[in-house]
Amino acid sequence: MSGVAGLAAAIVERLEADAGVSALAGGGVMTEVRQSAAFPFVAVTGVAARAWNAGGEPGREAVVTLEAFSRDGRDQALVLAEACGGVLDGLSFDVEGGRVVGLFADSAEAALEKDRVTWRARVRVRALVEAG
């Protein structure tokens, strides 16, 4: 898939390496939600991709959904989600099978989960991935 397959893991690596995100995400940053995770935490909850033509070079445009979960309020979840977007915005890096030539934080939103205790803030990150 032109580098998209390893994108979630590469994003998690970068978020884990950031001291600010690590301090905010006491429960960690992960490639998928773990029911045993301590709050607050961040997880990749979706990756969608479509063909993208990079000036004649084959590539993919991917949208990665990150969600920050908190049981200490909406603001904590939003601050964590926005911190993730801030770390990733504008990055370029190699991934297996390609190169991310642009990473852009696109939008953020928050909602109270059905349990009426957990807040989930979602940030979408758009990635342009050239085939390698």
The first five atom37 places (N, CA, C, CB, O) and aatype in JSON, in Angstrom:
{
  "aatype": [12, 15, 7, 19, 0, 7, 10, 0, 0, 0, 9, 19, 6, 1, 10, 6, 0, 3, 0, 7, 19, 15, 0, 10, 0, 7, 7, 7, 19, 12, 16, 6, 19, 1, 5, 15, 0, 0, 13, 14, 13, 19, 0, 19, 16, 7, 19, 0, 0, 1, 0, 17, 2, 0, 7, 7, 6, 14, 7, 1, 6, 0, 19, 19, 16, 10, 6, 0, 13, 15, 1, 3, 7, 1, 3, 5, 0, 10, 19, 10, 0, 6, 0, 4, 7, 7, 19, 10, 3, 7, 10, 15, 13, 3, 19, 6, 7, 7, 1, 19, 19, 7, 10, 13, 0, 3, 15, 0, 6, 0, 0, 10, 6, 11, 3, 1, 19, 16, 17, 1, 0, 1, 19, 1, 19, 1, 0, 10, 19, 6, 0, 7],
  "atom_mask": [
    [1, 1, 1, 1, 1],
    [1, 1, 1, 1, 1],
    [1, 1, 1, 0, 1],
    [1, 1, 1, 1, 1],
    [1, 1, 1, 1, 1],
    [1, 1, 1, 0, 1],
    [1, 1, 1, 1, 1],
    [1, 1, 1, 1, 1],
    [1, 1, 1, 1, 1],
    [1, 1, 1, 1, 1],
    [1, 1, 1, 1, 1],
    [1, 1, 1, 1, 1],
    [1, 1, 1, 1, 1],
    [1, 1, 1, 1, 1],
    [1, 1, 1, 1, 1],
    [1, 1, 1, 1, 1],
    [1, 1, 1, 1, 1],
    [1, 1, 1, 1, 1],
    [1, 1, 1, 1, 1],
    [1, 1, 1, 0, 1],
    [1, 1, 1, 1, 1],
    [1, 1, 1, 1, 1],
    [1, 1, 1, 1, 1],
    [1, 1, 1, 1, 1],
    [1, 1, 1, 1, 1],
    [1, 1, 1, 0, 1],
    [1, 1, 1, 0, 1],
    [1, 1, 1, 0, 1],
    [1, 1, 1, 1, 1],
    [1, 1, 1, 1, 1],
    [1, 1, 1, 1, 1],
    [1, 1, 1, 1, 1],
    [1, 1, 1, 1, 1],
    [1, 1, 1, 1, 1],
    [1, 1, 1, 1, 1],
    [1, 1, 1, 1, 1],
    [1, 1, 1, 1, 1],
    [1, 1, 1, 1, 1],
    [1, 1, 1, 1, 1],
    [1, 1, 1, 1, 1],
    [1, 1, 1, 1, 1],
    [1, 1, 1, 1, 1],
    [1, 1, 1, 1, 1],
    [1, 1, 1, 1, 1],
    [1, 1, 1, 1, 1],
    [1, 1, 1, 0, 1],
    [1, 1, 1, 1, 1],
    [1, 1, 1, 1, 1],
    [1, 1, 1, 1, 1],
    [1, 1, 1, 1, 1],
    [1, 1, 1, 1, 1],
    [1, 1, 1, 1, 1],
    [1, 1, 1, 1, 1],
    [1, 1, 1, 1, 1],
    [1, 1, 1, 0, 1],
    [1, 1, 1, 0, 1],
    [1, 1, 1, 1, 1],
    [1, 1, 1, 1, 1],
    [1, 1, 1, 0, 1],
    [1, 1, 1, 1, 1],
    [1, 1, 1, 1, 1],
    [1, 1, 1, 1, 1],
    [1, 1, 1, 1, 1],
    [1, 1, 1, 1, 1],
    [1, 1, 1, 1, 1],
    [1, 1, 1, 1, 1],
    [1, 1, 1, 1, 1],
    [1, 1, 1, 1, 1],
    [1, 1, 1, 1, 1],
    [1, 1, 1, 1, 1],
    [1, 1, 1, 1, 1],
    [1, 1, 1, 1, 1],
    [1, 1, 1, 0, 1],
    [1, 1, 1, 1, 1],
    [1, 1, 1, 1, 1],
    [1, 1, 1, 1, 1],
    [1, 1, 1, 1, 1],
    [1, 1, 1, 1, 1],
    [1, 1, 1, 1, 1],
    [1, 1, 1, 1, 1],
    [1, 1, 1, 1, 1],
    [1, 1, 1, 1, 1],
    [1, 1, 1, 1, 1],
    [1, 1, 1, 1, 1],
    [1, 1, 1, 0, 1],
    [1, 1, 1, 0, 1],
    [1, 1, 1, 1, 1],
    [1, 1, 1, 1, 1],
    [1, 1, 1, 1, 1],
    [1, 1, 1, 0, 1],
    [1, 1, 1, 1, 1],
    [1, 1, 1, 1, 1],
    [1, 1, 1, 1, 1],
    [1, 1, 1, 1, 1],
    [1, 1, 1, 1, 1],
    [1, 1, 1, 1, 1],
    [1, 1, 1, 0, 1],
    [1, 1, 1, 0, 1],
    [1, 1, 1, 1, 1],
    [1, 1, 1, 1, 1],
    [1, 1, 1, 1, 1],
    [1, 1, 1, 0, 1],
    [1, 1, 1, 1, 1],
    [1, 1, 1, 1, 1],
    [1, 1, 1, 1, 1],
    [1, 1, 1, 1, 1],
    [1, 1, 1, 1, 1],
    [1, 1, 1, 1, 1],
    [1, 1, 1, 1, 1],
    [1, 1, 1, 1, 1],
    [1, 1, 1, 1, 1],
    [1, 1, 1, 1, 1],
    [1, 1, 1, 1, 1],
    [1, 1, 1, 1, 1],
    [1, 1, 1, 1, 1],
    [1, 1, 1, 1, 1],
    [1, 1, 1, 1, 1],
    [1, 1, 1, 1, 1],
    [1, 1, 1, 1, 1],
    [1, 1, 1, 1, 1],
    [1, 1, 1, 1, 1],
    [1, 1, 1, 1, 1],
    [1, 1, 1, 1, 1],
    [1, 1, 1, 1, 1],
    [1, 1, 1, 1, 1],
    [1, 1, 1, 1, 1],
    [1, 1, 1, 1, 1],
    [1, 1, 1, 1, 1],
    [1, 1, 1, 1, 1],
    [1, 1, 1, 1, 1],
    [1, 1, 1, 1, 1],
    [1, 1, 1, 0, 1]
  ],
  "atom_positions": [
    [[0.81, -1.2, 0.0], [0.0, 0.0, 0.0], [0.85, 1.26, 0.0], [-0.92, 0.0, 1.19], [0.45, 2.26, 0.59]],
    [[1.96, 1.25, -0.62], [2.78, 2.44, -0.79], [3.13, 3.14, 0.52], [2.09, 3.4, -1.68], [3.03, 4.36, 0.6]],
    [[3.52, 2.39, 1.53], [3.98, 3.0, 2.77], [2.9, 3.27, 3.8], [0.0, 0.0, 0.0], [3.22, 3.68, 4.92]],
    [[1.64, 3.06, 3.47], [0.56, 3.37, 4.41], [0.5, 2.35, 5.55], [-0.77, 3.42, 3.68], [0.13, 2.7, 6.67]],
    [[0.85, 1.1, 5.28], [0.73, 0.05, 6.28], [1.5, 0.36, 7.56], [1.21, -1.26, 5.71], [1.01, 0.06, 8.65]],
    [[2.67, 0.94, 7.47], [3.48, 1.24, 8.65], [3.25, 2.63, 9.22], [0.0, 0.0, 0.0], [3.94, 3.03, 10.16]],
    [[2.3, 3.35, 8.67], [2.1, 4.74, 9.07], [1.65, 4.88, 10.53], [1.07, 5.38, 8.16], [2.16, 5.74, 11.25]],
    [[0.72, 4.06, 10.98], [0.22, 4.15, 12.36], [1.35, 3.95, 13.35], [-0.9, 3.12, 12.61], [1.48, 4.71, 14.31]],
    [[2.17, 2.92, 13.13], [3.28, 2.65, 14.05], [4.3, 3.79, 14.04], [3.97, 1.34, 13.67], [4.83, 4.14, 15.09]],
    [[4.56, 4.37, 12.87], [5.51, 5.48, 12.78], [4.99, 6.71, 13.52], [5.79, 5.83, 11.32], [5.75, 7.42, 14.16]],
    [[3.69, 6.96, 13.42], [3.09, 8.08, 14.14], [3.16, 7.86, 15.64], [1.63, 8.28, 13.7], [3.51, 8.77, 16.39]],
    [[2.84, 6.66, 16.09], [2.92, 6.34, 17.52], [4.34, 6.53, 18.03], [2.45, 4.89, 17.78], [4.54, 7.08, 19.11]],
    [[5.33, 6.08, 17.26], [6.73, 6.27, 17.65], [7.06, 7.73, 17.89], [7.66, 5.71, 16.56], [7.7, 8.07, 18.89]],
    [[6.63, 8.59, 16.99], [6.92, 10.02, 17.12], [6.21, 10.64, 18.31], [6.53, 10.77, 15.85], [6.77, 11.5, 18.99]],
    [[4.99, 10.21, 18.56], [4.25, 10.75, 19.71], [4.87, 10.27, 21.02], [2.78, 10.33, 19.64], [4.96, 11.05, 21.98]],
    [[5.28, 9.01, 21.08], [5.92, 8.49, 22.29], [7.23, 9.2, 22.58], [6.16, 6.98, 22.15], [7.62, 9.35, 23.74]],
    [[7.92, 9.63, 21.54], [9.22, 10.29, 21.71], [9.08, 11.74, 22.16], [10.0, 10.24, 20.4], [10.07, 12.35, 22.59]],
    [[7.88, 12.3, 22.09], [7.68, 13.69, 22.48], [7.4, 13.78, 23.98], [6.51, 14.32, 21.68], [6.46, 13.16, 24.49]],
    [[8.22, 14.55, 24.68], [8.1, 14.66, 26.13], [6.76, 15.25, 26.56], [9.24, 15.5, 26.69], [6.19, 14.82, 27.56]],
    [[6.26, 16.22, 25.82], [4.99, 16.85, 26.16], [3.82, 15.88, 26.05], [0.0, 0.0, 0.0], [2.99, 15.81, 26.96]],
    [[3.75, 15.14, 24.95], [2.68, 14.16, 24.76], [2.8, 13.05, 25.8], [2.71, 13.57, 23.33], [1.8, 12.61, 26.37]],
    [[4.03, 12.59, 26.04], [4.24, 11.52, 27.04], [3.77, 11.95, 28.42], [5.71, 11.12, 27.09], [3.2, 11.15, 29.16]],
    [[4.03, 13.21, 28.77], [3.6, 13.71, 30.08], [2.08, 13.79, 30.17], [4.21, 15.09, 30.34], [1.51, 13.5, 31.22]],
    [[1.42, 14.16, 29.08], [-0.04, 14.28, 29.08], [-0.73, 12.93, 29.02], [-0.48, 15.14, 27.92], [-1.8, 12.74, 29.61]],
    [[-0.13, 11.98, 28.29], [-0.74, 10.66, 28.08], [-0.17, 9.66, 29.07], [-0.52, 10.17, 26.64], [0.62, 8.79, 28.69]],
    [[-0.55, 9.78, 30.32], [-0.02, 8.89, 31.36], [-0.25, 7.42, 31.08], [0.0, 0.0, 0.0], [0.54, 6.58, 31.49]],
    [[-1.34, 7.1, 30.37], [-1.65, 5.72, 30.03], [-0.96, 5.24, 28.77], [0.0, 0.0, 0.0], [-1.05, 4.06, 28.42]],
    [[-0.28, 6.15, 28.08], [0.5, 5.77, 26.91], [-0.12, 6.16, 25.58], [0.0, 0.0, 0.0], [-1.22, 6.71, 25.5]],
    [[0.65, 5.86, 24.53], [0.24, 6.08, 23.14], [0.32, 4.72, 22.47], [1.14, 7.16, 22.41], [1.34, 4.04, 22.57]],
    [[-0.74, 4.31, 21.77], [-0.77, 2.96, 21.23], [-1.38, 2.91, 19.84], [-1.55, 2.05, 22.16], [-2.09, 3.83, 19.42]],
    [[-1.1, 1.83, 19.12], [-1.62, 1.68, 17.76], [-3.08, 1.25, 17.74], [-0.78, 0.68, 17.01], [-3.71, 1.3, 16.68]],
    [[-3.62, 0.82, 18.86], [-5.04, 0.47, 18.96], [-5.47, 0.58, 20.42], [-5.31, -0.96, 18.4], [-4.65, 0.5, 21.33]],
    [[-6.76, 0.75, 20.63], [-7.29, 0.89, 21.99], [-7.13, -0.44, 22.73], [-8.78, 1.33, 21.97], [-7.49, -1.51, 22.22]],
    [[-6.58, -0.35, 23.93], [-6.49, -1.52, 24.82], [-7.44, -1.28, 25.99], [-5.0, -1.75, 25.33], [-7.38, -0.24, 26.63]],
    [[-8.3, -2.23, 26.26], [-9.27, -2.09, 27.33], [-8.59, -1.91, 28.69], [-10.2, -3.31, 27.37], [-9.19, -1.34, 29.6]],
    [[-7.37, -2.4, 28.83], [-6.65, -2.32, 30.1], [-5.86, -1.01, 30.26], [-5.7, -3.5, 30.23], [-5.2, -0.82, 31.28]],
    [[-5.9, -0.13, 29.27], [-5.1, 1.1, 29.31], [-5.55, 2.01, 30.45], [-5.18, 1.84, 27.96], [-6.75, 2.16, 30.72]],
    [[-4.57, 2.62, 31.1], [-4.87, 3.62, 32.13], [-5.18, 4.95, 31.44], [-3.66, 3.78, 33.14], [-4.7, 5.22, 30.34]],
    [[-5.99, 5.77, 32.09], [-6.37, 7.07, 31.54], [-5.42, 8.14, 32.04], [-7.82, 7.43, 31.91], [-4.9, 8.02, 33.15]],
    [[-5.18, 9.17, 31.27], [-5.54, 9.39, 29.87], [-4.57, 8.66, 28.94], [-5.55, 10.9, 29.55], [-3.43, 8.39, 29.29]],
    [[-5.06, 8.35, 27.74], [-4.21, 7.7, 26.75], [-4.63, 8.12, 25.35], [-4.28, 6.16, 26.89], [-5.7, 8.71, 25.15]],
    [[-3.78, 7.81, 24.37], [-4.03, 8.11, 22.97], [-3.91, 6.81, 22.18], [-3.05, 9.19, 22.42], [-3.02, 6.0, 22.44]],
    [[-4.8, 6.63, 21.22], [-4.74, 5.45, 20.36], [-5.07, 5.83, 18.92], [-5.7, 4.36, 20.86], [-5.86, 6.75, 18.67]],
    [[-4.46, 5.12, 17.99], [-4.83, 5.22, 16.58], [-6.09, 4.38, 16.44], [-3.67, 4.73, 15.59], [-6.09, 3.19, 16.75]],
    [[-7.18, 4.99, 15.96], [-8.43, 4.26, 15.85], [-8.9, 4.1, 14.4], [-9.49, 4.96, 16.65], [-9.94, 3.5, 14.15]],
    [[-8.14, 4.65, 13.47], [-8.52, 4.47, 12.07], [-7.45, 4.94, 11.11], [0.0, 0.0, 0.0], [-6.72, 5.89, 11.39]],
    [[-7.38, 4.27, 9.98], [-6.51, 4.68, 8.88], [-7.27, 4.42, 7.58], [-5.12, 3.89, 8.9], [-7.71, 3.3, 7.32]],
    [[-7.43, 5.45, 6.79], [-8.08, 5.32, 5.48], [-7.11, 5.88, 4.44], [-9.47, 6.08, 5.44], [-6.39, 6.85, 4.71]],
    [[-7.09, 5.28, 3.26], [-6.15, 5.74, 2.22], [-6.8, 5.7, 0.86], [-4.88, 4.87, 2.22], [-7.71, 4.91, 0.6]],
    [[-6.31, 6.57, -0.01], [-6.75, 6.6, -1.41], [-5.56, 6.99, -2.28], [-7.95, 7.58, -1.61], [-4.56, 7.52, -1.79]],
    [[-5.69, 6.73, -3.56], [-4.62, 7.05, -4.5], [-4.38, 8.56, -4.53], [-4.96, 6.52, -5.91], [-5.31, 9.36, -4.41]],
    [[-3.12, 8.91, -4.7], [-2.71, 10.31, -4.79], [-1.58, 10.38, -5.78], [-2.29, 10.91, -3.4], [-0.64, 9.58, -5.7]],
    [[-1.63, 11.31, -6.72], [-0.6, 11.46, -7.73], [0.33, 12.6, -7.3], [-1.21, 11.74, -9.13], [-0.08, 13.76, -7.26]],
    [[1.56, 12.25, -7.0], [2.56, 13.22, -6.54], [3.37, 13.7, -7.72], [3.48, 12.6, -5.46], [4.54, 13.35, -7.86]],
    [[2.77, 14.51, -8.57], [3.5, 15.04, -9.72], [4.01, 13.95, -10.64], [0.0, 0.0, 0.0], [5.14, 14.01, -11.12]],
    [[3.17, 12.95, -10.89], [3.57, 11.85, -11.75], [4.1, 10.65, -10.99], [0.0, 0.0, 0.0], [4.24, 9.57, -11.57]],
    [[4.4, 10.81, -9.71], [4.87, 9.7, -8.88], [3.68, 9.09, -8.15], [5.95, 10.18, -7.87], [2.84, 9.81, -7.62]],
    [[3.62, 7.76, -8.1], [2.49, 7.13, -7.4], [2.6, 7.36, -5.89], [2.45, 5.61, -7.7], [3.7, 7.42, -5.33]],
    [[1.46, 7.49, -5.27], [1.45, 7.68, -3.82], [0.07, 7.47, -3.26], [0.0, 0.0, 0.0], [-0.86, 7.1, -3.99]],
    [[-0.07, 7.7, -1.97], [-1.34, 7.54, -1.27], [-1.56, 8.76, -0.39], [-1.36, 6.24, -0.43], [-0.61, 9.34, 0.15]],
    [[-2.8, 9.13, -0.25], [-3.19, 10.12, 0.75], [-3.89, 9.32, 1.84], [-4.13, 11.26, 0.14], [-4.86, 8.61, 1.58]],
    [[-3.4, 9.43, 3.06], [-3.98, 8.69, 4.18], [-4.54, 9.66, 5.21], [-2.92, 7.76, 4.83], [-3.98, 10.73, 5.44]],
    [[-5.62, 9.26, 5.82], [-6.16, 10.0, 6.95], [-6.07, 9.07, 8.15], [-7.64, 10.49, 6.69], [-6.68, 7.99, 8.17]],
    [[-5.31, 9.5, 9.14], [-5.12, 8.72, 10.36], [-5.93, 9.39, 11.46], [-3.6, 8.61, 10.75], [-5.81, 10.59, 11.69]],
    [[-6.75, 8.6, 12.13], [-7.56, 9.12, 13.23], [-6.92, 8.73, 14.55], [-9.02, 8.6, 13.15], [-6.7, 7.55, 14.83]],
    [[-6.62, 9.75, 15.34], [-6.09, 9.54, 16.7], [-7.17, 9.94, 17.67], [-4.77, 10.37, 16.94], [-7.86, 10.94, 17.46]],
    [[-7.33, 9.18, 18.74], [-8.3, 9.54, 19.76], [-7.62, 9.57, 21.12], [-9.48, 8.55, 19.76], [-6.88, 8.66, 21.49]],
    [[-7.91, 10.64, 21.85], [-7.4, 10.81, 23.21], [-8.56, 10.53, 24.15], [-6.8, 12.27, 23.44], [-9.65, 11.1, 23.99]],
    [[-8.35, 9.67, 25.12], [-9.38, 9.28, 26.07], [-9.03, 9.8, 27.46], [-9.57, 7.75, 26.09], [-7.89, 9.66, 27.92]],
    [[-10.01, 10.4, 28.13], [-9.8, 10.96, 29.46], [-11.01, 10.69, 30.33], [-9.53, 12.47, 29.37], [-12.15, 10.65, 29.86]],
    [[-10.76, 10.5, 31.61], [-11.85, 10.43, 32.58], [-11.77, 11.62, 33.53], [-11.8, 9.09, 33.37], [-12.38, 11.63, 34.6]],
    [[-10.99, 12.63, 33.11], [-10.83, 13.83, 33.92], [-11.34, 15.06, 33.15], [-9.35, 14.02, 34.33], [-10.89, 16.18, 33.41]],
    [[-12.26, 14.85, 32.23], [-12.9, 15.97, 31.56], [-12.55, 16.18, 30.11], [0.0, 0.0, 0.0], [-11.54, 15.69, 29.6]],
    [[-13.42, 16.93, 29.46], [-13.28, 17.25, 28.04], [-11.99, 17.99, 27.74], [-14.46, 18.08, 27.57], [-11.3, 17.69, 26.77]],
    [[-11.65, 18.96, 28.59], [-10.46, 19.76, 28.32], [-9.2, 18.92, 28.3], [-10.33, 20.85, 29.36], [-8.34, 19.13, 27.44]],
    [[-9.08, 17.98, 29.22], [-7.89, 17.12, 29.23], [-7.8, 16.33, 27.93], [-7.93, 16.16, 30.44], [-6.71, 16.2, 27.37]],
    [[-8.92, 15.79, 27.46], [-8.92, 15.02, 26.22], [-8.55, 15.91, 25.03], [-10.29, 14.37, 25.99], [-7.76, 15.51, 24.17]],
    [[-9.12, 17.11, 24.97], [-8.82, 18.03, 23.86], [-7.37, 18.5, 23.88], [-9.74, 19.23, 23.91], [-6.73, 18.56, 22.83]],
    [[-6.85, 18.84, 25.05], [-5.45, 19.28, 25.14], [-4.52, 18.18, 24.65], [-5.09, 19.67, 26.59], [-3.56, 18.45, 23.93]],
    [[-4.8, 16.94, 25.04], [-3.97, 15.81, 24.61], [-4.08, 15.59, 23.1], [-4.38, 14.53, 25.37], [-3.07, 15.4, 22.43]],
    [[-5.29, 15.62, 22.56], [-5.47, 15.44, 21.11], [-4.77, 16.55, 20.33], [-6.97, 15.4, 20.75], [-4.11, 16.28, 19.33]],
    [[-4.93, 17.78, 20.78], [-4.3, 18.9, 20.09], [-2.78, 18.87, 20.22], [-4.84, 20.23, 20.64], [-2.07, 19.29, 19.3]],
    [[-2.27, 18.38, 21.34], [-0.81, 18.23, 21.48], [-0.29, 17.22, 20.46], [-0.44, 17.78, 22.92], [0.77, 17.43, 19.87]],
    [[-1.03, 16.14, 20.25], [-0.63, 15.15, 19.24], [-0.61, 15.77, 17.86], [-1.59, 13.94, 19.26], [0.35, 15.6, 17.1]],
    [[-1.66, 16.5, 17.52], [-1.71, 17.17, 16.23], [-0.57, 18.14, 16.06], [0.0, 0.0, 0.0], [0.01, 18.24, 14.98]],
    [[-0.23, 18.87, 17.12], [0.87, 19.84, 17.06], [2.22, 19.19, 16.83], [0.0, 0.0, 0.0], [3.05, 19.73, 16.1]],
    [[2.45, 18.03, 17.44], [3.71, 17.32, 17.25], [3.83, 16.83, 15.81], [3.82, 16.13, 18.23], [4.91, 16.89, 15.22]],
    [[2.75, 16.35, 15.25], [2.79, 15.73, 13.92], [2.71, 16.71, 12.77], [1.68, 14.75, 13.8], [3.2, 16.42, 11.68]],
    [[2.1, 17.85, 12.98], [1.84, 18.81, 11.91], [3.14, 19.24, 11.22], [1.1, 20.03, 12.45], [4.05, 19.77, 11.87]],
    [[3.21, 19.02, 9.91], [4.36, 19.45, 9.12], [5.51, 18.46, 9.02], [0.0, 0.0, 0.0], [6.5, 18.74, 8.35]],
    [[5.41, 17.31, 9.69], [6.51, 16.34, 9.65], [6.63, 15.64, 8.3], [6.34, 15.3, 10.75], [5.64, 15.48, 7.57]],
    [[7.83, 15.22, 7.98], [8.14, 14.34, 6.84], [9.09, 13.28, 7.37], [8.77, 15.14, 5.62], [9.99, 13.58, 8.15]],
    [[8.9, 12.02, 6.94], [9.77, 10.93, 7.41], [9.58, 9.7, 6.54], [9.49, 10.59, 8.91], [8.59, 9.6, 5.81]],
    [[10.53, 8.78, 6.63], [10.45, 7.53, 5.89], [9.58, 6.53, 6.64], [11.85, 6.95, 5.65], [9.61, 6.47, 7.87]],
    [[8.82, 5.74, 5.89], [8.09, 4.61, 6.42], [8.39, 3.43, 5.51], [6.55, 4.89, 6.51], [8.84, 3.61, 4.38]],
    [[8.14, 2.23, 5.99], [8.38, 1.05, 5.18], [7.57, 1.15, 3.89], [8.04, -0.24, 5.95], [6.34, 1.26, 3.93]],
    [[8.25, 1.1, 2.76], [7.58, 1.15, 1.47], [7.32, 2.54, 0.93], [0.0, 0.0, 0.0], [6.68, 2.68, -0.11]],
    [[7.81, 3.58, 1.61], [7.57, 4.91, 1.09], [8.12, 6.02, 1.97], [0.0, 0.0, 0.0], [8.9, 5.78, 2.89]],
    [[7.69, 7.23, 1.68], [8.1, 8.41, 2.44], [6.91, 9.32, 2.64], [9.25, 9.17, 1.72], [6.2, 9.65, 1.69]],
    [[6.68, 9.71, 3.89], [5.66, 10.7, 4.2], [6.25, 12.06, 3.84], [5.21, 10.64, 5.72], [7.24, 12.48, 4.44]],
    [[5.65, 12.73, 2.86], [6.18, 14.02, 2.41], [5.42, 15.19, 3.02], [6.12, 14.1, 0.89], [5.81, 16.34, 2.85]],
    [[4.37, 14.89, 3.71], [3.63, 15.93, 4.4], [2.63, 15.32, 5.35], [0.0, 0.0, 0.0], [1.9, 14.4, 4.99]],
    [[2.59, 15.83, 6.57], [1.67, 15.36, 7.59], [0.99, 16.6, 8.14], [2.41, 14.54, 8.73], [1.66, 17.55, 8.55]],
    [[-0.33, 16.61, 8.14], [-1.06, 17.82, 8.51], [-2.21, 17.49, 9.45], [-1.59, 18.52, 7.26], [-3.07, 16.68, 9.12]],
    [[-2.22, 18.12, 10.62], [-3.34, 17.98, 11.55], [-4.52, 18.69, 10.92], [-3.0, 18.56, 12.98], [-4.43, 19.86, 10.55]],
    [[-5.64, 17.99, 10.8], [-6.76, 18.48, 10.02], [-7.91, 19.02, 10.87], [-7.27, 17.39, 9.14], [-8.4, 20.12, 10.6]],
    [[-8.35, 18.29, 11.88], [-9.49, 18.73, 12.67], [-9.46, 18.05, 14.03], [-10.81, 18.42, 11.95], [-8.81, 17.02, 14.22]],
    [[-10.17, 18.65, 14.99], [-10.28, 18.06, 16.33], [-11.7, 18.25, 16.83], [-9.25, 18.7, 17.32], [-12.34, 19.26, 16.55]],
    [[-12.18, 17.27, 17.57], [-13.52, 17.33, 18.16], [-13.54, 16.47, 19.4], [-14.62, 16.88, 17.14], [-12.71, 15.57, 19.55]],
    [[-14.48, 16.73, 20.3], [-14.58, 15.95, 21.53], [-16.03, 15.56, 21.78], [-14.03, 16.74, 22.74], [-16.95, 16.29, 21.41]],
    [[-16.22, 14.4, 22.42], [-17.56, 13.93, 22.76], [-17.49, 13.09, 24.03], [-18.18, 13.11, 21.6], [-16.48, 12.45, 24.31]],
    [[-18.57, 13.11, 24.77], [-18.7, 12.28, 25.97], [-19.17, 10.9, 25.54], [-19.69, 12.92, 27.01], [-20.14, 10.77, 24.78]],
    [[-18.51, 9.87, 26.02], [-18.87, 8.5, 25.68], [-20.19, 8.1, 26.36], [-17.75, 7.53, 26.08], [-20.67, 8.8, 27.26]],
    [[-20.75, 6.99, 25.94], [-22.03, 6.5, 26.49], [-21.96, 6.23, 27.98], [-22.45, 5.24, 25.77], [-22.98, 6.28, 28.67]],
    [[-20.76, 5.93, 28.5], [-20.65, 5.67, 29.94], [-20.8, 6.93, 30.78], [-19.32, 5.01, 30.24], [-20.87, 6.86, 32.01]],
    [[-20.85, 8.11, 30.1], [-21.03, 9.42, 30.75], [-19.88, 9.78, 31.7], [-22.33, 9.45, 31.5], [-20.02, 10.67, 32.54]],
    [[-18.76, 9.09, 31.56], [-17.58, 9.33, 32.39], [-16.36, 9.63, 31.52], [-17.31, 8.12, 33.3], [-15.52, 10.46, 31.88]],
    [[-16.26, 8.95, 30.4], [-15.09, 9.02, 29.54], [-15.3, 10.04, 28.42], [-14.77, 7.65, 28.95], [-16.3, 10.01, 27.71]],
    [[-14.32, 10.94, 28.28], [-14.3, 11.87, 27.16], [-13.36, 11.35, 26.1], [-13.88, 13.29, 27.61], [-12.29, 10.83, 26.4]],
    [[-13.77, 11.49, 24.83], [-12.95, 11.07, 23.69], [-12.78, 12.27, 22.78], [-13.59, 9.86, 22.92], [-13.76, 12.82, 22.28]],
    [[-11.54, 12.68, 22.58], [-11.24, 13.76, 21.64], [-10.55, 13.15, 20.44], [-10.35, 14.87, 22.3], [-9.59, 12.39, 20.57]],
    [[-11.04, 13.48, 19.26], [-10.53, 12.9, 18.02], [-9.81, 13.98, 17.22], [-11.68, 12.28, 17.18], [-10.31, 15.09, 17.05]],
    [[-8.62, 13.63, 16.74], [-7.91, 14.5, 15.81], [-7.58, 13.67, 14.57], [-6.61, 15.1, 16.47], [-7.12, 12.53, 14.65]],
    [[-7.83, 14.28, 13.42], [-7.52, 13.6, 12.15], [-6.26, 14.22, 11.58], [-8.7, 13.71, 11.14], [-6.1, 15.44, 11.56]],
    [[-5.38, 13.34, 11.12], [-4.11, 13.77, 10.55], [-4.05, 13.26, 9.12], [-2.89, 13.26, 11.39], [-4.22, 12.07, 8.87]],
    [[-3.8, 14.16, 8.19], [-3.71, 13.79, 6.77], [-2.24, 13.6, 6.42], [-4.37, 14.87, 5.84], [-1.41, 14.45, 6.74]],
    [[-1.93, 12.51, 5.76], [-0.55, 12.21, 5.36], [-0.48, 11.97, 3.86], [-0.02, 10.97, 6.13], [-1.29, 11.25, 3.29]],
    [[0.51, 12.59, 3.23], [0.79, 12.33, 1.82], [2.01, 11.42, 1.78], [1.04, 13.66, 1.01], [3.08, 11.79, 2.25]],
    [[1.83, 10.24, 1.21], [2.87, 9.21, 1.22], [3.28, 8.86, -0.2], [2.39, 7.95, 1.97], [2.48, 8.36, -0.99]],
    [[4.54, 9.13, -0.53], [5.08, 8.76, -1.84], [5.56, 7.32, -1.78], [6.24, 9.71, -2.27], [6.15, 6.89, -0.78]],
    [[5.32, 6.58, -2.83], [5.79, 5.2, -2.91], [7.3, 5.19, -2.94], [5.21, 4.48, -4.15], [7.92, 6.07, -3.54]],
    [[7.88, 4.21, -2.3], [9.35, 4.15, -2.27], [9.78, 2.88, -2.78], [0.0, 0.0, 0.0], [10.99, 2.61, -2.84]]
  ]
}
